[in-house]
Amino acid sequence: MTKVLTNEQIEQYNEMGFISPIRVMSETNALEIKHQIEEAESNFSDEIHAQSRNNLHLCFVFLDALAHHDIVVGAMEDLMGPDLALWASVMFIKEPSSNHFVSWHQDGTYMGMNSNDFATPWIALTPSTIETGCMSMIPGSHKQSIQIHEDTFEDNNILTRGQEIQDIKESQSVNLILNPGEMSIHHGAIIHGSRPNKSNQRRIGFALQSYMPPSISQIAGQNMWMHISGKKRKDRGGVDLARPKFDMDPQGVEQRKLADENLSNILYKGAKTKRKY
Ligand SMILES: O=C(O)CCC(=O)C(=O)O
């Protein structure tokens, strides 16, 4: 028996490469988490800003709790089995009336894994709509191999390299509209992107990128994982990332520094330029 997802949702994931929406928590709880993020941004402005939003789950208890949330983990187990580790996280924030966007891409392109058969939950902490710049997906595109990405390094492109797949048939895309407290789940090879936020409020989504079953291994870069469920990974030379005991726990801050450096080395491997995020 599945824990969170219905058989239809699992079939949809296999066929389309995504599922949406799934309620994780109430709208009130999601807005409380948004408030905690904004408090953290103001209290620790050197550590959390537009160029430093990766792996915050290693330093903040309320974000670590989302990574271990029963509904999130239950849905991941339904898709990938009981033994899971988390690779990284990204807080995707688009400021009100800004031009920031995410070009059409496949997550697995630069993650340095042996396969792209892994999944990312994206939890909406504010409304994610056409106006605020929700994610759009090309259904079924996860069944293709990784396409050619052009590294544009475009200023307004939030992706590390501004990597982009050309000639996408946008008319085929599906908008994933989420209320605060709902999540979508997407496959490591699905083609997706998002347009600018034209509204007068921030659009915040927390991407737990990604949950990995034991069949996935890191073939470029160092192995760094947070254990989530089932049997613990035992990769040679692997680093087992600990959960923070309190917000900005010095051990967590140190681990985040190492994990961010490793992530940057992996994502920018072979790139002409390296941005600060
Ligand atoms: O937040 C966005 O608009 C894009 C996020 C994304 O590309 C991802 O989570 O893989």
The ligand as an ORCA input file, in Angstrom:
! r2SCAN-3c Opt
* xyz 0 1
  O      11.484     27.951     -8.668
  C      11.533     27.956     -9.888
  O      10.913     28.795    -10.548
  C      12.290     26.899    -10.640
  C      12.710     25.765     -9.771
  C      13.388     24.655    -10.484
  O      13.800     24.752    -11.616
  C      13.581     23.393     -9.768
  O      13.188     23.275     -8.590
  O      14.131     22.457    -10.362
*
